[in-house]
Amino acid sequence: MFYYTYILKSEIDNKFYTGYTKNLKLRFKLHEDGEIDSTKRRRPLKLIYYEACLNQQDATHREKYLKTYLGKMFLKNRLKSYLIG
């Protein structure tokens, strides 16, 4: 079983939300349905990036990294074409 680290982008304020889960499809549906407090007022949301990890510890470490300055620079470079367009 995989764990996923994911990035959502709010279409309201263009800000990003970073999280992790073991069921990406269900977690995104919960975000879309307003069941997650931290994103319910920022809907609609787009899933713009995700990574699969082999265990929960790797996923949480990756989530923490992606929230750092270096992690944000990694995402900016990784999603350069998407963010420009």
Backbone hydrogen bonds, N-H to C=O, Kabsch-Sander energy under -0.5 kcal/mol:
donor,donor_aa,acceptor,acceptor_aa,energy
3,Y,53,C,-2.4
4,Y,21,T,-4.1
5,T,51,E,-2.2
6,Y,19,G,-2.8
7,I,49,Y,-2.8
8,L,17,Y,-2.9
9,K,46,K,-2.5
10,S,15,K,-3.0
11,E,44,P,-3.0
12,I,42,R,-0.7
14,N,10,S,-1.3
17,Y,8,L,-2.3
19,G,6,Y,-2.2
21,T,4,Y,-2.3
27,R,23,N,-2.6
28,F,24,L,-2.6
29,K,25,K,-1.9
30,L,26,L,-2.3
31,H,27,R,-2.1
32,E,28,F,-2.9
33,D,29,K,-2.4
34,G,31,H,-1.4
35,E,30,L,-2.6
36,I,30,L,-0.6
37,D,35,E,-0.6
39,T,36,I,-1.5
40,K,36,I,-1.5
42,R,39,T,-1.9
43,R,40,K,-0.5
46,K,9,K,-2.2
48,I,7,I,-2.3
48,I,46,K,-0.8
49,Y,7,I,-1.2
51,E,5,T,-2.5
53,C,3,Y,-3.6
59,A,55,N,-1.8
60,T,56,Q,-2.7
61,H,57,Q,-2.2
62,R,58,D,-2.4
63,E,59,A,-2.5
64,K,60,T,-2.4
65,Y,61,H,-2.4
66,L,62,R,-2.8
67,K,63,E,-1.0
67,K,64,K,-0.5
68,T,65,Y,-1.9
71,G,65,Y,-0.7
72,K,68,T,-2.4
73,M,69,Y,-2.1
74,F,70,L,-2.3
75,L,71,G,-2.4
76,K,72,K,-2.5
77,N,73,M,-2.2
78,R,74,F,-3.0
79,L,75,L,-2.9
80,K,77,N,-1.1
83,L,79,L,-3.1
84,I,80,K,-1.9
85,G,81,S,-1.7
